Amino acid sequence: MSYFLSRNPRYTVIGALRGLVRLFYFASVFFWGALAALFIRTVLPISTYRRLRPEIVRRLGRILVCASNIRIRNEGTPPPPGALVVANHVSWADSFTFLSELGCRFMVNHLYGQIVGFGVVLRSVGVKFVNRMSVRAIGHAQTAMRTILESGESLMVFPEGRTSRGAGVRPFKSALLQVAVDLRRPVYWATVRYETPASWPPASVVIGWEEWPPLLTHIYRAFHAPRITCRIHYGKAPILAEDRRSLASALYEAVSSAHRSMPQLPEATLRRIDVVHKVARTIVYTPPAERGRDQESSGDRS
């Protein structure tokens, strides 16, 4: 697996074997965990299941995080039960890490639900999918969010709307935050970043899922690493606003100020390790600062 470009040659051999073993182990845990979650949901009365769901999904999240060899390190005080929480979005692993921490429910991109097997498990633990490209779907999502929060369950939203490589935080979309405004609820926030050992390529390419390669390919690539550390920082105070745009702006400022950029690989290196038809898109591989300079230059020329 030379596309990992590790500085330690033994990782290209041991890493491949490690990734294969972990992939089968993770798939087994994922399968049996999904069956267990579905079984519990089936046999328990709905009222009992809803009451126990936070602890059930928290335990399931911890099992999946352990199977992924992700070590969580957090700082700050986690939000209380029943809170609406937002965070930046780096990877498919974000759902598992926050699930293991908060036992919360999620509003995530509908594309996750289209992944065979993956979508089934997420639905079984209470994840709701939203198509941000559809105005009608946003309305349904807001209704679902209101129901979840009014029932006293915690809810996690990723306002960026897509994953990244963790270089920075994209501006937050405000549509789903309307529910917090309507319910007059403060919104808690957190930041998430990942790290790999010093001799391994940075987590931005190991676990960052910006270009959305096939999920199985990406997970296998991530499992090559000896370990992955997830650092979660919880904000000190929630944010309350009178309208959704002000709320989105305030949350974005808080998250982006606390976020620590994940180390990035040069564009040329990213082109070499691209495993999806060897295609390198400018929007993915050009650093935000350079994109800004390019736009300014084109504006000056025009």
N, C-alpha and C positions, 0 to 999 in steps of 0.2 A: 504494500500500500504506500508507494512512494509519494502519492499526492499529499500525504500529511506533512512532508518536508520536515520531519522531526530532526532536531540537532543530535539526538541520541539514536544511532543506527539500530540498536536492538529493538526499539519500539516498532520498527517497520515489520518485524517478524513476530515478536511477542504480542505486539498490539493487535495484529490481525487475528491471532488465536484467541486473545483475550476478548476481542470484540465478538467473535463468533460464539464463544461460550456464554458471554453475557446476553447476547441477543436471544439465544435459546432459553436461557434462564428467565429473562425479562418476559418473553412471550408466554412462558409457562405460568409465571406469576400473574401476568396480565389476564390470561384466559381464566384461571381458577378464581382470581379476584373478581372478575366480571360475573362469573357464575354464582359466586357467593353473594355478591351484591344483589343480583337479580333474584336469587332464591329468598333472601331475607325480605326483599321488597314484596315478593309474592305471598309469603306465608304470614307476615305480620299484618295486623289491622293497619289501615292507612294512617290513622291518628298516631298509633304507636311508632310506626316507621318514621313519620315526620318528626316525632319527638327525638328519636334515636339517631336520625340521619346524620347530624353533624359529627357525632362521635364515630359512627360507622365509616363515613367517608374520610374522616381524619386518619383513622387506622389504616384504611385502604391506601390513602395517600402516602403514609409513612412506609408501608410495605413496598409500594412502587418506587419511591425515592431510594430506598435501600437497594432494591433490585437494579436501579440505574446507577448505583455507586456514586450518588450525589450526597455530599455532606453539607448540611444547612448550618449557616452561622448567622444569627440575627442580632440586631441591636435595636434598642427602643422597646416600647411597650406595644404589643399587638392590640388591635382594636377590640372592643367588647363584642359579645355575641349580638347579632341583629344589626350590625353596622354595614353601611355601604362603603366599599373600599375600592380605590383605584390604584393602578401601578403601571409602570412602563412594561413593555412586552418584548421579550427577547426570543423566547423559544417555546416549543411544545412542552418543555419541562416546567414552565411557569405554573401550569395548572396543577401538576403533581406537588410542587414545592409549597404553593399556597394552600392546597388542599390539606397537606399534612400539617400545616401550621394553624390554619383557621377552621378547617372543616366547613368551608363556605361553599356556596353555589356560585356558578359563573354565567356570565353572558359573553359568549365567544363567537368568532367568525363562523358563519355557516359552513365554510369549506372544511372545517374540522369534522363536522358531522357527516361529510361525504366520504371520509376515509373508512374503508371497510374494517370492522372490528373496533377501531378507535372510537368512532362515533357512538357505537352501542354502549361501550363502557361509560363514556362521558354522560350519556343520557341516563344511565342507571344510577348515577350519583347526583342527578339533579341539574346537570348543565343544560342551559338554554342556548339555542343558536339563533343568531341574528344576521340577516343579509343587509348589510349597510348600504347596498346599492338600491334597495327597494324602500320607498317611502312607506308603503303599506306594512312592510315587515317591521319597520321601526316602531310603528304604532303598536303592533302585537308585542314587541319586545318590551316596550314601556309598561304595557298592561301586566306582563309576566313579572317584571321587576317590582312593580307595586305590590303584587300579590305576595311575592317572596318576602319583601321587607315588612309588610303588614303582618305576616305570619311569625315574625320574630327571628327569621334566619338571616345569617350574614350573606352578603352578596359581593362578588368581586367583578369589576369591569375593567377592561383594558381600553381606555379612550383613544389610544393611538390608532386602533383599528387594524393593525397588522404587526407582525413580528419584525425584529431588526437585528443588527449585529452589535447593538449596545454601545455604539459610538456616542450617541446622544439620545435625546428624547424628541419625538415628533410632536407637533402641535396636537392638542387633544380635540377630538370631535365632541360636540356638545349635546347631540340629540338625546343620548341615553341619560344624560345628567338632568334632564327636565324632570324626571321622577323625584329626584332629591329636592328640587325647587318646589314642586307641587306638594310634597309631604313635609316641607320645611325641615329637612334633616341635614345635619352636617355630614360631610363626606370625609372619611379617613383616607390616608394615602400612604404609599410605601414605594420604595425603589428596589429593584432586583438586578444583580449582576452576577456573572459566573467567572470562575478562575480555573486554570489548569496548571499543572506543575511547570516550573520554569523551563525545563528542557523540552516541553511539548508546545505545539502551536497554540496560539491564544484561544480562549473559549469563544471569542467572537466568531470564529470559523468552525470550531469543534461542535458547539451546541447552538450558536446563533442560527436562526432559520429564516433569514431574510429573503432569499431567492426561492424558497419553497421547493427544494428538490423532493423526490419521492420520500415519504416519511421513513420507510424501512431503510432506505439507503442512508438517510441522515442519522437515524438512531444507531445503525451499525457503525458509522463513522465516529459518532460520539463515544461509543462504547470501547473504542480503541484506547482511549486515554486511561492512564493508571487510576485517576480519580478526578472528580469535578467538584469544586466548592461553590456553593450558592450563598451569596451574601445578601440578606434582606435587611433593609433599613426602614423602620416604621417611623412615620412622622410624629412629632410631639403633640400636635393639636389638629383636630379636624377643621374643615373649612366650610363655612356657610355663606351663601350668596342669595341675592334676590332674583337673579335670572341666570339661565343656564350658560350663556356666553361668558359672563363674569366669573361664574363658578369654574368653567373649563379653563379660563385664563389663569385664575388663581391657583388651581390645582397643577396646571402645567408649570407655572413658575416654581411652586414648591417642590415638585418632583424633579424638574430639571436642575434646580439649584443643589439638591441633595444627591443627585445621581453622579456617580464616578464612572467616567468613560472606560469601557473595556478596551484593552490593547487591540489594534487592528493590524492586518497584514497589508502590504503594499498591493496596489491594483494588479501589477504584473504577476505577483504570486497568487492572487486570487484567481486570475485567469488560468493558471497552471493547474490548480486543484479543482476547478469547476468540473463536476461530474455529470452535469445535466447537459448533454450534447455539446460540451465545451463552449457554451455561449456565455459571454460576459456582457451584462447590460450596464450601460453608463449609470442608470439610476441606482443600481445596486453597488457597483464597484468604485464609484467616484466619491471620495470623502465629501461630507456636507460643506466644509469650508471651501473646497476647490470648486464645488458646484456653484456656490455663491459667487466666487470670483469669476467663473466662466459666464454666469448670467450678467454680472456687472459689465464684463468686457464686451459681451454681445450688445448690451444696452448702449454702451459708449459708441460702438461701431455704427449702430443704427441711428 
